[in-house]
């Protein structure tokens, strides 16, 4: 009788040398190693995931790809960048409106009653 390392129970010499379930055991061990490798890679990917500079929330995959491409690299997540974009758009519209009002006021100020068309 033989006791095989890594196996439970006692085996005869022919059973121990035959190794009938070695291929199945190898497949199970490879599957476990593959699952562990994928889990490590996923954990490493999450560890490298950038976070928003304002709210510290991790970026979504889409936002991370945008940051990697270099477009819209302000360091903010979508939730934080949208209010900033809205604020900037309001400020630009306000500047345009103020410039238009100033142009109209300047036109009224510089025109005289005899040059009106």
N, CA, C and O atoms as a printed pandas DataFrame, in Angstrom:
     atom_number atom_name residue_name chain_id  residue_number  x_coord  y_coord  z_coord
0              1         N          UNK        A               1    0.845   -1.183    0.000
1              2        CA          UNK        A               1    0.000    0.000    0.000
2              3         C          UNK        A               1    0.892    1.248    0.000
3              4         O          UNK        A               1    1.944    1.307    0.636
4              5         N          UNK        A               2    0.414    2.215   -0.737
5              6        CA          UNK        A               2    1.169    3.454   -0.888
6              7         C          UNK        A               2    0.268    4.639   -0.546
7              8         O          UNK        A               2   -0.927    4.648   -0.844
8              9         N          UNK        A               3    0.874    5.621    0.079
9             10        CA          UNK        A               3    0.151    6.865    0.336
10            11         C          UNK        A               3    0.724    7.911   -0.628
11            12         O          UNK        A               3    1.918    8.208   -0.601
12            13         N          UNK        A               4   -0.139    8.455   -1.468
13            14        CA          UNK        A               4    0.314    9.428   -2.462
14            15         C          UNK        A               4    0.162   10.833   -1.918
15            16         O          UNK        A               4   -0.868   11.193   -1.349
16            17         N          UNK        A               5    1.187   11.599   -2.101
17            18        CA          UNK        A               5    1.154   12.994   -1.650
18            19         C          UNK        A               5    0.077   13.757   -2.422
19            20         O          UNK        A               5   -0.014   13.659   -3.646
20            21         N          UNK        A               6   -0.721   14.506   -1.699
21            22        CA          UNK        A               6   -1.784   15.283   -2.324
22            23         C          UNK        A               6   -3.048   14.495   -2.572
23            24         O          UNK        A               6   -4.007   15.047   -3.110
24            25         N          UNK        A               7   -3.090   13.247   -2.210
25            26        CA          UNK        A               7   -4.283   12.420   -2.403
26            27         C          UNK        A               7   -4.695   11.862   -1.054
27            28         O          UNK        A               7   -3.863   11.636   -0.175
28            29         N          UNK        A               8   -5.955   11.650   -0.910
29            30        CA          UNK        A               8   -6.414   11.060    0.351
30            31         C          UNK        A               8   -6.493    9.535    0.191
31            32         O          UNK        A               8   -6.803    9.023   -0.885
32            33         N          UNK        A               9   -6.214    8.853    1.251
33            34        CA          UNK        A               9   -6.326    7.395    1.265
34            35         C          UNK        A               9   -5.057    6.697    0.830
35            36         O          UNK        A               9   -4.070    7.320    0.440
36            37         N          UNK        A              10   -5.123    5.384    0.913
37            38        CA          UNK        A              10   -3.999    4.533    0.541
38            39         C          UNK        A              10   -4.281    3.897   -0.802
39            40         O          UNK        A              10   -5.431    3.595   -1.120
40            41         N          UNK        A              11   -3.220    3.686   -1.609
41            42        CA          UNK        A              11   -3.362    3.141   -2.944
42            43         C          UNK        A              11   -2.403    1.970   -3.127
43            44         O          UNK        A              11   -1.352    1.892   -2.489
44            45         N          UNK        A              12   -2.790    1.080   -4.000
45            46        CA          UNK        A              12   -1.864    0.001   -4.346
46            47         C          UNK        A              12   -0.790    0.578   -5.252
47            48         O          UNK        A              12   -0.952    1.674   -5.789
48            49         N          UNK        A              13    0.284   -0.137   -5.423
49            50        CA          UNK        A              13    1.386    0.363   -6.234
50            51         C          UNK        A              13    0.948    0.602   -7.674
51            52         O          UNK        A              13    1.322    1.613   -8.269
52            53         N          UNK        A              14    0.175   -0.294   -8.234
53            54        CA          UNK        A              14   -0.268   -0.111   -9.621
54            55         C          UNK        A              14   -1.197    1.098   -9.750
55            56         O          UNK        A              14   -1.128    1.823  -10.742
56            57         N          UNK        A              15   -2.072    1.324   -8.750
57            58        CA          UNK        A              15   -2.943    2.509   -8.790
58            59         C          UNK        A              15   -2.131    3.795   -8.616
59            60         O          UNK        A              15   -2.405    4.807   -9.261
60            61         N          UNK        A              16   -1.139    3.739   -7.747
61            62        CA          UNK        A              16   -0.315    4.916   -7.513
62            63         C          UNK        A              16    0.493    5.276   -8.756
63            64         O          UNK        A              16    0.638    6.456   -9.076
64            65         N          UNK        A              17    1.016    4.284   -9.455
65            66        CA          UNK        A              17    1.810    4.542  -10.653
66            67         C          UNK        A              17    0.944    4.822  -11.875
67            68         O          UNK        A              17    1.392    5.496  -12.803
68            69         N          UNK        A              18   -0.273    4.325  -11.892
69            70        CA          UNK        A              18   -1.171    4.484  -13.030
70            71         C          UNK        A              18   -1.640    5.927  -13.174
71            72         O          UNK        A              18   -1.768    6.425  -14.293
72            73         N          UNK        A              19   -1.901    6.615  -12.037
73            74        CA          UNK        A              19   -2.330    8.010  -12.023
74            75         C          UNK        A              19   -3.589    8.230  -12.861
75            76         O          UNK        A              19   -3.562    9.028  -13.797
76            77         N          UNK        A              20   -4.684    7.547  -12.550
77            78        CA          UNK        A              20   -5.880    7.646  -13.386
78            79         C          UNK        A              20   -6.546    9.014  -13.352
79            80         O          UNK        A              20   -7.143    9.419  -14.349
80            81         N          UNK        A              21   -6.465    9.730  -12.254
81            82        CA          UNK        A              21   -7.164   11.020  -12.177
82            83         C          UNK        A              21   -6.206   12.203  -12.263
83            84         O          UNK        A              21   -6.581   13.324  -11.922
84            85         N          UNK        A              22   -4.980   11.971  -12.713
85            86        CA          UNK        A              22   -4.000   13.055  -12.815
86            87         C          UNK        A              22   -4.403   14.117  -13.815
87            88         O          UNK        A              22   -4.195   15.304  -13.565
88            89         N          UNK        A              23   -4.976   13.721  -14.948
89            90        CA          UNK        A              23   -5.388   14.695  -15.953
90            91         C          UNK        A              23   -6.533   15.562  -15.446
91            92         O          UNK        A              23   -6.567   16.768  -15.693
92            93         N          UNK        A              24   -7.449   14.953  -14.751
93            94        CA          UNK        A              24   -8.567   15.721  -14.188
94            95         C          UNK        A              24   -8.056   16.682  -13.118
95            96         O          UNK        A              24   -8.475   17.838  -13.062
96            97         N          UNK        A              25   -7.151   16.200  -12.273
97            98        CA          UNK        A              25   -6.579   17.045  -11.238
98            99         C          UNK        A              25   -5.815   18.208  -11.857
99           100         O          UNK        A              25   -5.920   19.342  -11.389
100          101         N          UNK        A              26   -5.055   17.933  -12.895
101          102        CA          UNK        A              26   -4.321   18.989  -13.577
102          103         C          UNK        A              26   -5.271   20.023  -14.179
103          104         O          UNK        A              26   -5.005   21.222  -14.100
104          105         N          UNK        A              27   -6.364   19.577  -14.774
105          106        CA          UNK        A              27   -7.345   20.501  -15.348
106          107         C          UNK        A              27   -7.973   21.371  -14.262
107          108         O          UNK        A              27   -8.172   22.570  -14.460
108          109         N          UNK        A              28   -8.283   20.772  -13.120
109          110        CA          UNK        A              28   -8.869   21.531  -12.008
110          111         C          UNK        A              28   -7.859   22.553  -11.489
111          112         O          UNK        A              28   -8.211   23.707  -11.245
112          113         N          UNK        A              29   -6.604   22.132  -11.318
113          114        CA          UNK        A              29   -5.581   23.043  -10.828
114          115         C          UNK        A              29   -5.336   24.183  -11.810
115          116         O          UNK        A              29   -5.158   25.330  -11.399
116          117         N          UNK        A              30   -5.328   23.875  -13.105
117          118        CA          UNK        A              30   -5.149   24.939  -14.107
118          119         C          UNK        A              30   -6.328   25.907  -14.098
119          120         O          UNK        A              30   -6.137   27.116  -14.227
120          121         N          UNK        A              31   -7.536   25.388  -13.948
121          122        CA          UNK        A              31   -8.717   26.261  -13.891
122          123         C          UNK        A              31   -8.663   27.170  -12.670
123          124         O          UNK        A              31   -8.984   28.354  -12.763
124          125         N          UNK        A              32   -8.257   26.622  -11.522
125          126        CA          UNK        A              32   -8.132   27.434  -10.313
126          127         C          UNK        A              32   -7.047   28.497  -10.471
127          128         O          UNK        A              32   -7.228   29.641  -10.052
128          129         N          UNK        A              33   -5.919   28.118  -11.077
129          130        CA          UNK        A              33   -4.837   29.077  -11.299
130          131         C          UNK        A              33   -5.275   30.171  -12.265
131          132         O          UNK        A              33   -4.933   31.339  -12.080
132          133         N          UNK        A              34   -6.028   29.797  -13.294
133          134        CA          UNK        A              34   -6.524   30.779  -14.258
134          135         C          UNK        A              34   -7.515   31.735  -13.601
135          136         O          UNK        A              34   -7.478   32.941  -13.845
136          137         N          UNK        A              35   -8.397   31.193  -12.771
137          138        CA          UNK        A              35   -9.364   32.026  -12.051
138          139         C          UNK        A              35   -8.644   32.984  -11.103
139          140         O          UNK        A              35   -9.010   34.156  -11.009
140          141         N          UNK        A              36   -7.621   32.491  -10.401
141          142        CA          UNK        A              36   -6.857   33.345   -9.491
142          143         C          UNK        A              36   -6.102   34.430  -10.257
143          144         O          UNK        A              36   -6.013   35.567   -9.794
144          145         N          UNK        A              37   -5.550   34.081  -11.440
145          146        CA          UNK        A              37   -4.841   35.067  -12.260
146          147         C          UNK        A              37   -5.791   36.159  -12.742
147          148         O          UNK        A              37   -5.455   37.343  -12.704
148          149         N          UNK        A              38   -6.985   35.756  -13.197
149          150        CA          UNK        A              38   -7.969   36.757  -13.637
150          151         C          UNK        A              38   -8.392   37.660  -12.491
151          152         O          UNK        A              38   -8.578   38.862  -12.683
152          153         N          UNK        A              39   -8.545   37.090  -11.298
153          154        CA          UNK        A              39   -8.917   37.903  -10.134
154          155         C          UNK        A              39   -7.805   38.886   -9.788
155          156         O          UNK        A              39   -8.083   40.038   -9.458
156          157         N          UNK        A              40   -6.540   38.445   -9.858
157          158        CA          UNK        A              40   -5.411   39.348   -9.591
158          159         C          UNK        A              40   -5.357   40.462  -10.621
159          160         O          UNK        A              40   -5.138   41.623  -10.275
160          161         N          UNK        A              41   -5.558   40.111  -11.897
161          162        CA          UNK        A              41   -5.532   41.122  -12.949
162          163         C          UNK        A              41   -6.665   42.134  -12.780
163          164         O          UNK        A              41   -6.465   43.331  -12.986
164          165         N          UNK        A              42   -7.847   41.657  -12.408
165          166        CA          UNK        A              42   -8.979   42.572  -12.186
166          167         C          UNK        A              42   -8.698   43.487  -10.993
167          168         O          UNK        A              42   -9.012   44.676  -11.034
168          169         N          UNK        A              43   -8.112   42.940   -9.945
169          170        CA          UNK        A              43   -7.781   43.763   -8.780
170          171         C          UNK        A              43   -6.710   44.793   -9.139
171          172         O          UNK        A              43   -6.778   45.938   -8.692
172          173         N          UNK        A              44   -5.738   44.400   -9.930
173          174        CA          UNK        A              44   -4.685   45.326  -10.352
174          175         C          UNK        A              44   -5.266   46.418  -11.243
175          176         O          UNK        A              44   -4.885   47.582  -11.121
176          177         N          UNK        A              45   -6.180   46.060  -12.131
177          178        CA          UNK        A              45   -6.828   47.055  -12.996
178          179         C          UNK        A              45   -7.625   48.048  -12.164
179          180         O          UNK        A              45   -7.586   49.249  -12.433
180          181         N          UNK        A              46   -8.339   47.572  -11.170
181          182        CA          UNK        A              46   -9.105   48.471  -10.313
182          183         C          UNK        A              46   -8.178   49.352   -9.467
183          184         O          UNK        A              46   -8.518   50.493   -9.155
184          185         N          UNK        A              47   -7.020   48.822   -9.103
185          186        CA          UNK        A              47   -6.079   49.608   -8.318
186          187         C          UNK        A              47   -5.500   50.748   -9.162
187          188         O          UNK        A              47   -5.230   51.833   -8.647
188          189         N          UNK        A              48   -5.310   50.493  -10.468
189          190        CA          UNK        A              48   -4.761   51.511  -11.354
190          191         C          UNK        A              48   -5.820   52.489  -11.859
191          192         O          UNK        A              48   -5.469   53.504  -12.460
192          193         N          UNK        A              49   -7.096   52.214  -11.635
193          194        CA          UNK        A              49   -8.176   53.066  -12.152
194          195         C          UNK        A              49   -8.065   54.464  -11.547
195          196         O          UNK        A              49   -8.016   54.609  -10.326
196          197         N          UNK        A              50   -8.026   55.496  -12.396
197          198        CA          UNK        A              50   -7.933   56.858  -11.865
198          199         C          UNK        A              50   -9.231   57.271  -11.171
199          200         O          UNK        A              50  -10.292   56.691  -11.401
200          201         N          UNK        A              51   -9.117   58.276  -10.326
201          202        CA          UNK        A              51  -10.274   58.780   -9.593
202          203         C          UNK        A              51  -10.441   60.268   -9.873
203          204         O          UNK        A              51   -9.497   60.949  -10.274
204          205         N          UNK        A              52  -11.633   60.748   -9.660
205          206        CA          UNK        A              52  -11.962   62.155   -9.855
206          207         C          UNK        A              52  -11.162   62.993   -8.860
207          208         O          UNK        A              52  -11.021   62.614   -7.697
208          209         N          UNK        A              53  -10.647   64.117   -9.313
209          210        CA          UNK        A              53   -9.866   64.974   -8.425
210          211         C          UNK        A              53  -10.749   65.730   -7.442
211          212         O          UNK        A              53  -10.270   66.210   -6.414
212          213         N          UNK        A              54  -12.028   65.836   -7.753
213          214        CA          UNK        A              54  -12.917   66.572   -6.871
214          215         C          UNK        A              54  -13.632   65.651   -5.875
215          216         O          UNK        A              54  -13.557   65.875   -4.667
216          217         N          UNK        A              55  -14.320   64.626   -6.367
217          218        CA          UNK        A              55  -15.143   63.801   -5.459
218          219         C          UNK        A              55  -14.484   62.464   -5.120
219          220         O          UNK        A              55  -15.015   61.710   -4.305
220          221         N          UNK        A              56  -13.345   62.161   -5.725
221          222        CA          UNK        A              56  -12.579   60.924   -5.470
222          223         C          UNK        A              56  -13.299   59.657   -5.907
223          224         O          UNK        A              56  -12.902   58.565   -5.502
224          225         N          UNK        A              57  -14.336   59.767   -6.714
225          226        CA          UNK        A              57  -15.043   58.593   -7.237
226          227         C          UNK        A              57  -14.217   57.996   -8.374
227          228         O          UNK        A              57  -13.653   58.743   -9.173
228          229         N          UNK        A              58  -14.131   56.662   -8.467
229          230        CA          UNK        A              58  -13.367   56.066   -9.568
230          231         C          UNK        A              58  -14.041   56.327  -10.906
231          232         O          UNK        A              58  -15.267   56.373  -11.000
232          233         N          UNK        A              59  -13.215   56.498  -11.950
233          234        CA          UNK        A              59  -13.734   56.758  -13.284
234          235         C          UNK        A              59  -14.445   55.529  -13.826
235          236         O          UNK        A              59  -14.093   54.398  -13.489
236          237         N          UNK        A              60  -15.442   55.754  -14.665
237          238        CA          UNK        A              60  -16.066   54.653  -15.397
238          239         C          UNK        A              60  -15.106   54.219  -16.504
239          240         O          UNK        A              60  -14.139   54.919  -16.807
240          241         N          UNK        A              61  -15.376   53.072  -17.097
241          242        CA          UNK        A              61  -14.505   52.586  -18.165
242          243         C          UNK        A              61  -14.471   53.562  -19.343
243          244         O          UNK        A              61  -13.411   53.792  -19.925
244          245         N          UNK        A              62  -15.625   54.136  -19.698
245          246        CA          UNK        A              62  -15.684   55.080  -20.806
246          247         C          UNK        A              62  -14.862   56.327  -20.500
247          248         O          UNK        A              62  -14.116   56.809  -21.352
248          249         N          UNK        A              63  -15.000   56.847  -19.284
249          250        CA          UNK        A              63  -14.264   58.055  -18.902
250          251         C          UNK        A              63  -12.763   57.769  -18.834
251          252         O          UNK        A              63  -11.943   58.623  -19.174
252          253         N          UNK        A              64  -12.411   56.549  -18.388
253          254        CA          UNK        A              64  -11.002   56.161  -18.321
254          255         C          UNK        A              64  -10.407   56.106  -19.727
255          256         O          UNK        A              64   -9.266   56.519  -19.933
256          257         N          UNK        A              65  -11.180   55.596  -20.701
257          258        CA          UNK        A              65  -10.702   55.555  -22.081
258          259         C          UNK        A              65  -10.527   56.967  -22.635
259          260         O          UNK        A              65   -9.564   57.231  -23.355
260          261         N          UNK        A              66  -11.449   57.880  -22.307
261          262        CA          UNK        A              66  -11.306   59.272  -22.732
262          263         C          UNK        A              66  -10.025   59.872  -22.171
263          264         O          UNK        A              66   -9.288   60.559  -22.878
264          265         N          UNK        A              67   -9.769   59.610  -20.911
265          266        CA          UNK        A              67   -8.561   60.142  -20.269
266          267         C          UNK        A              67   -7.316   59.551  -20.914
267          268         O          UNK        A              67   -6.323   60.256  -21.099
268          269         N          UNK        A              68   -7.354   58.266  -21.260
269          270        CA          UNK        A              68   -6.204   57.617  -21.892
270          271         C          UNK        A              68   -5.954   58.195  -23.286
271          272         O          UNK        A              68   -4.803   58.318  -23.705
272          273         N          UNK        A              69   -7.024   58.552  -24.008
273          274        CA          UNK        A              69   -6.868   59.147  -25.341
274          275         C          UNK        A              69   -6.377   60.581  -25.251
275          276         O          UNK        A              69   -5.863   61.123  -26.229
276          277         N          UNK        A              70   -6.528   61.198  -24.097
277          278        CA          UNK        A              70   -6.048   62.562  -23.915
278          279         C          UNK        A              70   -7.098   63.622  -24.153
279          280         O          UNK        A              70   -6.820   64.807  -23.971
280          281         N          UNK        A              71   -8.297   63.234  -24.555
281          282        CA          UNK        A              71   -9.336   64.237  -24.765
282          283         C          UNK        A              71  -10.114   64.429  -23.456
283          284         O          UNK        A              71  -10.377   63.470  -22.731
284          285         N          UNK        A              72  -10.468   65.658  -23.176
285          286        CA          UNK        A              72  -11.237   66.003  -21.972
286          287         C          UNK        A              72  -10.521   65.526  -20.714
287          288         O          UNK        A              72  -11.121   64.889  -19.848
288          289         N          UNK        A              73   -9.240   65.840  -20.626
289          290        CA          UNK        A              73   -8.448   65.386  -19.484
290          291         C          UNK        A              73   -8.404   66.469  -18.416
291          292         O          UNK        A              73   -7.356   67.064  -18.162
292          293         N          UNK        A              74   -9.547   66.719  -17.797
293          294        CA          UNK        A              74   -9.599   67.698  -16.719
294          295         C          UNK        A              74   -9.502   67.048  -15.350
295          296         O          UNK        A              74   -9.471   67.747  -14.337
296          297         N          UNK        A              75   -9.453   65.716  -15.301
297          298        CA          UNK        A              75   -9.324   65.010  -14.032
298          299         C          UNK        A              75  -10.630   64.854  -13.283
299          300         O          UNK        A              75  -10.630   64.413  -12.134
300          301         N          UNK        A              76  -11.749   65.206  -13.909
301          302        CA          UNK        A              76  -13.043   65.124  -13.250
302          303         C          UNK        A              76  -13.857   63.978  -13.837
303          304         O          UNK        A              76  -13.723   63.642  -15.013
304          305         N          UNK        A              77  -14.702   63.386  -12.999
305          306        CA          UNK        A              77  -15.596   62.339  -13.474
306          307         C          UNK        A              77  -16.757   62.991  -14.234
307          308         O          UNK        A              77  -16.876   64.216  -14.265
308          309         N          UNK        A              78  -17.593   62.180  -14.833
309          310        CA          UNK        A              78  -18.710   62.711  -15.615
310          311         C          UNK        A              78  -19.667   63.512  -14.738
311          312         O          UNK        A              78  -20.199   64.533  -15.175
312          313         N          UNK        A              79  -19.889   63.060  -13.513
313          314        CA          UNK        A              79  -20.801   63.762  -12.611
314          315         C          UNK        A              79  -20.295   65.132  -12.207
315          316         O          UNK        A              79  -21.084   66.059  -12.026
316          317         N          UNK        A              80  -18.990   65.265  -12.064
317          318        CA          UNK        A              80  -18.415   66.559  -11.673
318          319         C          UNK        A              80  -18.166   67.463  -12.872
319          320         O          UNK        A              80  -18.250   68.684  -12.744
320          321         N          UNK        A              81  -17.862   66.893  -14.032
321          322        CA          UNK        A              81  -17.545   67.719  -15.191
322          323         C          UNK        A              81  -18.793   68.308  -15.833
323          324         O          UNK        A              81  -18.716   69.372  -16.447
324          325         N          UNK        A              82  -19.942   67.647  -15.710
325          326        CA          UNK        A              82  -21.163   68.172  -16.323
326          327         C          UNK        A              82  -21.579   69.509  -15.712
327          328         O          UNK        A              82  -21.870   70.436  -16.467
328          329         N          UNK        A              83  -21.622   69.658  -14.388
329          330        CA          UNK        A              83  -21.958   70.981  -13.844
330          331         C          UNK        A              83  -20.951   72.053  -14.244
331          332         O          UNK        A              83  -21.334   73.201  -14.464
332          333         N          UNK        A              84  -19.659   71.696  -14.342
333          334        CA          UNK        A              84  -18.659   72.660  -14.786
334          335         C          UNK        A              84  -18.913   73.067  -16.231
335          336         O          UNK        A              84  -18.804   74.245  -16.570
336          337         N          UNK        A              85  -19.247   72.111  -17.080
337          338        CA          UNK        A              85  -19.530   72.417  -18.485
338          339         C          UNK        A              85  -20.775   73.302  -18.593
339          340         O          UNK        A              85  -20.805   74.237  -19.393
340          341         N          UNK        A              86  -21.794   73.009  -17.794
341          342        CA          UNK        A              86  -23.005   73.839  -17.797
342          343         C          UNK        A              86  -22.683   75.259  -17.337
343          344         O          UNK        A              86  -23.163   76.229  -17.924
344          345         N          UNK        A              87  -21.874   75.380  -16.292
345          346        CA          UNK        A              87  -21.502   76.694  -15.776
346          347         C          UNK        A              87  -20.715   77.469  -16.825
347          348         O          UNK        A              87  -20.964   78.657  -17.030
348          349         N          UNK        A              88  -19.762   76.806  -17.497
349          350        CA          UNK        A              88  -18.966   77.474  -18.528
350          351         C          UNK        A              88  -19.843   77.911  -19.694
351          352         O          UNK        A              88  -19.639   78.987  -20.255
352          353         N          UNK        A              89  -20.819   77.083  -20.063
353          354        CA          UNK        A              89  -21.725   77.450  -21.155
354          355         C          UNK        A              89  -22.576   78.657  -20.767
355          356         O          UNK        A              89  -22.791   79.553  -21.584
356          357         N          UNK        A              90  -23.066   78.687  -19.515
357          358        CA          UNK        A              90  -23.846   79.843  -19.046
358          359         C          UNK        A              90  -22.991   81.107  -19.050
359          360         O          UNK        A              90  -23.449   82.171  -19.465
360          361         N          UNK        A              91  -21.740   80.986  -18.584
361          362        CA          UNK        A              91  -20.854   82.151  -18.566
362          363         C          UNK        A              91  -20.562   82.647  -19.973
363          364         O          UNK        A              91  -20.525   83.856  -20.203
364          365         N          UNK        A              92  -20.351   81.728  -20.929
365          366        CA          UNK        A              92  -20.098   82.130  -22.309
366          367         C          UNK        A              92  -21.329   82.810  -22.901
367          368         O          UNK        A              92  -21.199   83.814  -23.602
368          369         N          UNK        A              93  -22.515   82.280  -22.633
369          370        CA          UNK        A              93  -23.741   82.897  -23.132
370          371         C          UNK        A              93  -23.930   84.282  -22.513
371          372         O          UNK        A              93  -24.370   85.213  -23.188
372          373         N          UNK        A              94  -23.599   84.413  -21.237
373          374        CA          UNK        A              94  -23.721   85.717  -20.562
374          375         C          UNK        A              94  -22.735   86.724  -21.170
375          376         O          UNK        A              94  -23.086   87.887  -21.368
376          377         N          UNK        A              95  -21.507   86.285  -21.467
377          378        CA          UNK        A              95  -20.529   87.182  -22.096
378          379         C          UNK        A              95  -21.003   87.620  -23.486
379          380         O          UNK        A              95  -20.863   88.786  -23.854
380          381         N          UNK        A              96  -21.565   86.673  -24.257
381          382        CA          UNK        A              96  -22.068   87.023  -25.585
382          383         C          UNK        A              96  -23.214   88.024  -25.495
383          384         O          UNK        A              96  -23.272   88.986  -26.261
384          385         N          UNK        A              97  -24.120   87.791  -24.557
385          386        CA          UNK        A              97  -25.250   88.704  -24.383
386          387         C          UNK        A              97  -24.768   90.086  -23.951
387          388         O          UNK        A              97  -25.271   91.096  -24.443
388          389         N          UNK        A              98  -23.798   90.143  -23.034
389          390        CA          UNK        A              98  -23.259   91.427  -22.584
390          391         C          UNK        A              98  -22.545   92.141  -23.730
391          392         O          UNK        A              98  -22.652   93.360  -23.863
392          393         N          UNK        A              99  -21.814   91.385  -24.560
393          394        CA          UNK        A              99  -21.130   92.000  -25.695
394          395         C          UNK        A              99  -22.143   92.545  -26.703
395          396         O          UNK        A              99  -21.949   93.627  -27.256
396          397         N          UNK        A             100  -23.223   91.794  -26.940
397          398        CA          UNK        A             100  -24.258   92.269  -27.868
398          399         C          UNK        A             100  -24.932   93.522  -27.328
399          400         O          UNK        A             100  -25.177   94.468  -28.076
400          401         N          UNK        A             101  -25.236   93.534  -26.018
401          402        CA          UNK        A             101  -25.847   94.728  -25.420
402          403         C          UNK        A             101  -24.897   95.915  -25.485
403          404         O          UNK        A             101  -25.335   97.038  -25.731
404          405         N          UNK        A             102  -23.613   95.689  -25.271
405          406        CA          UNK        A             102  -22.631   96.773  -25.344
406          407         C          UNK        A             102  -22.522   97.302  -26.771
407          408         O          UNK        A             102  -22.380   98.507  -26.978
408          409         N          UNK        A             103  -22.589   96.405  -27.756
409          410        CA          UNK        A             103  -22.522   96.846  -29.156
410          411         C          UNK        A             103  -23.745   97.684  -29.509
411          412         O          UNK        A             103  -23.623   98.695  -30.201
412          413         N          UNK        A             104  -24.916   97.277  -29.043
413          414        CA          UNK        A             104  -26.135   98.051  -29.308
414          415         C          UNK        A             104  -26.050   99.402  -28.610
415          416         O          UNK        A             104  -26.403  100.422  -29.201
416          417         N          UNK        A             105  -25.592   99.427  -27.373
417          418        CA          UNK        A             105  -25.473  100.691  -26.638
418          419         C          UNK        A             105  -24.455  101.611  -27.306
419          420         O          UNK        A             105  -24.671  102.820  -27.400
420          421         N          UNK        A             106  -23.348  101.036  -27.766
421          422        CA          UNK        A             106  -22.330  101.846  -28.458
422          423         C          UNK        A             106  -22.883  102.394  -29.758
423          424         O          UNK        A             106  -22.610  103.542  -30.110
424          425         N          UNK        A             107  -23.657  101.589  -30.480
425          426        CA          UNK        A             107  -24.255  102.059  -31.728
426          427         C          UNK        A             107  -25.233  103.198  -31.461
427          428         O          UNK        A             107  -25.270  104.166  -32.221
428          429         N          UNK        A             108  -26.018  103.101  -30.402
429          430        CA          UNK        A             108  -26.956  104.168  -30.059
430          431         C          UNK        A             108  -26.211  105.423  -29.636
431          432         O          UNK        A             108  -26.617  106.537  -29.967
432          433         N          UNK        A             109  -25.122  105.241  -28.905
433          434        CA          UNK        A             109  -24.380  106.395  -28.392
434          435         C          UNK        A             109  -23.678  107.141  -29.515
435          436         O          UNK        A             109  -23.642  108.371  -29.514
436          437         N          UNK        A             110  -23.130  106.421  -30.456
437          438        CA          UNK        A             110  -22.353  107.082  -31.513
438          439         C          UNK        A             110  -23.202  107.538  -32.688
439          440         O          UNK        A             110  -22.718  108.304  -33.521
440          441         N          UNK        A             111  -24.413  107.109  -32.783
441          442        CA          UNK        A             111  -25.240  107.553  -33.914
442          443         C          UNK        A             111  -25.858  108.905  -33.620
443          444         O          UNK        A             111  -26.121  109.247  -32.467
444          445         N          UNK        A             112  -26.081  109.657  -34.661
445          446        CA          UNK        A             112  -26.742  110.943  -34.477
446          447         C          UNK        A             112  -28.093  110.916  -35.174
447          448         O          UNK        A             112  -28.369  109.999  -35.948
448          449         N          UNK        A             113  -28.927  111.890  -34.917
449          450        CA          UNK        A             113  -30.283  111.856  -35.430
450          451         C          UNK        A             113  -30.327  112.060  -36.938
451          452         O          UNK        A             113  -31.294  111.632  -37.568
452          453         N          UNK        A             114  -29.340  112.686  -37.541
453          454        CA          UNK        A             114  -29.399  112.918  -38.977
454          455         C          UNK        A             114  -28.793  111.788  -39.817
455          456         O          UNK        A             114  -28.947  111.772  -41.038
456          457         N          UNK        A             115  -28.084  110.816  -39.145
457          458        CA          UNK        A             115  -27.508  109.702  -39.885
458          459         C          UNK        A             115  -28.315  108.411  -39.745
459          460         O          UNK        A             115  -27.868  107.346  -40.170
460          461         N          UNK        A             116  -29.438  108.504  -39.181
461          462        CA          UNK        A             116  -30.223  107.277  -39.001
462          463         C          UNK        A             116  -30.743  106.768  -40.329
463          464         O          UNK        A             116  -31.141  107.555  -41.188
464          465         N          UNK        A             117  -30.743  105.507  -40.494
465          466        CA          UNK        A             117  -31.232  104.986  -41.739
466          467         C          UNK        A             117  -32.414  104.084  -41.519
467          468         O          UNK        A             117  -32.966  103.546  -42.479
